[in-house]
Amino acid sequence: MTRKPKRTNKPEVVKNDLLNAAGRILVTNGIQAFTLELVAREANVSKGGLLHHFPNKKALLDGLFMREMDLFRHEMLASMQDDPVAFGRSARAYIGFNHDGAKETPVIIRHLLAAMLIDPQLSQEWIQHYWSVIRSIGLFENMTPALLLACMAADGLSLWDILEAGIVDQTMRDSLHDLMVQLTQAPDKAG
């Protein structure tokens, strides 16, 4: 039984449904199996409706990337606001963002970044925005080697997640997270 496509006078709702469907498909099927037809079907929108909002696959991926980076920035800033210790605050937020496997945003961003790494056009267009968002949260302000190492370790675990390495169990992941957080403590408290 096929579902009838949505008919609505709420274009932002349809656009958001399309982006949500695109994120689910990207995470579930990967970039190689990512098609407009599959996204339209998953969102219960006609392909014409999808094309009204996103004229091609790249526009859809661009929209998803921009939305996810906005969510990333918002979540990072909220986490930093909740952290009472100024030193290492942005690094701890970054590490925590990469550690929380329950949130959808980091998973989608990981897959978008993986797509960016294999597609030179996406890389060229997205890289500036990516680093602009990273800088806007203050991640590189007052950076120390220990803070940089902690962030790089979080990125490494994310890469392993993308590659579905399955090497690190939850106990090891939690221990690594604790070690990364230790690296973000004030120099006289780290160790």
Secondary structure as UniProt FT lines:
FT   HELIX           11..29
FT   HELIX           31..33
FT   HELIX           36..43
FT   HELIX           47..53
FT   HELIX           57..82
FT   TURN            87..88
FT   HELIX           89..99
FT   TURN            101..102
FT   HELIX           104..118
FT   HELIX           120..136
FT   TURN            137..142
FT   HELIX           145..162
FT   TURN            163..164
FT   HELIX           170..183
FT   TURN            187..189
//
